[in-house]
Amino acid sequence: MSDRDSGGGFFGFMEGVLALIGALTVMGVVAVAASVFAWEMELRKSEQETTPAESSAAPSAT
């Protein structure tokens, strides 16, 4: 067995910590992207609901 197969020690611990930080970072980015997407969809829905009311309330020039 070589030294690389042992997998323990300080470097194994650091590898685990870095893997955990990377996984949390990816999950955070996905959560932010989903939140922005949901906010944009709500904004578009709100704009579609208010647009016909504003256009019908405006006086026509004809």
C-alpha positions as CSV (number, residue, x, y, z in Angstrom):
1,M,0.0,0.0,0.0
2,S,1.3,3.4,-0.9
3,D,1.0,6.6,1.2
4,R,-1.7,7.9,-1.1
5,D,-4.0,5.0,-0.3
6,S,-4.0,5.7,3.4
7,G,-6.2,8.8,3.0
8,G,-6.0,10.0,6.5
9,G,-4.2,12.8,8.3
10,F,-4.3,16.5,7.9
11,F,-4.6,16.5,4.1
12,G,-7.5,14.1,4.2
13,F,-9.3,16.4,6.7
14,M,-8.6,19.5,4.6
15,E,-9.9,17.7,1.5
16,G,-13.1,16.9,3.3
17,V,-13.5,20.5,4.5
18,L,-12.9,21.8,1.0
19,A,-15.4,19.4,-0.5
20,L,-18.0,20.4,2.1
21,I,-17.4,24.1,1.3
22,G,-17.7,23.5,-2.4
23,A,-20.9,21.6,-2.0
24,L,-22.4,24.3,0.1
25,T,-21.3,27.0,-2.4
26,V,-22.9,25.1,-5.2
27,M,-26.1,24.7,-3.2
28,G,-26.1,28.4,-2.4
29,V,-25.7,29.4,-6.0
30,V,-28.5,27.2,-7.0
31,A,-30.7,28.6,-4.3
32,V,-30.0,32.2,-5.3
33,A,-30.7,31.4,-9.0
34,A,-34.0,29.8,-8.1
35,S,-34.9,32.7,-5.9
36,V,-34.1,35.2,-8.7
37,F,-36.1,33.1,-11.2
38,A,-39.1,33.0,-8.9
39,W,-38.9,36.7,-8.2
40,E,-38.8,37.4,-12.0
41,M,-41.8,35.2,-12.7
42,E,-43.8,37.0,-9.9
43,L,-42.8,40.3,-11.4
44,R,-43.9,39.3,-14.9
45,K,-47.2,37.9,-13.5
46,S,-47.8,41.2,-11.6
47,E,-47.0,43.3,-14.7
48,Q,-49.5,41.2,-16.8
49,E,-52.2,41.6,-14.2
50,T,-51.8,45.4,-14.0
51,T,-51.2,46.2,-17.7
52,P,-54.8,45.6,-19.0
53,A,-56.3,47.6,-16.1
54,E,-54.0,50.6,-16.9
55,S,-54.7,50.5,-20.6
56,S,-58.5,50.3,-20.2
57,A,-58.5,53.1,-17.7
58,A,-56.6,55.5,-20.0
59,P,-58.8,57.7,-22.1
60,S,-58.7,56.9,-25.8
61,A,-57.7,59.6,-28.3
62,T,-60.0,58.4,-31.1
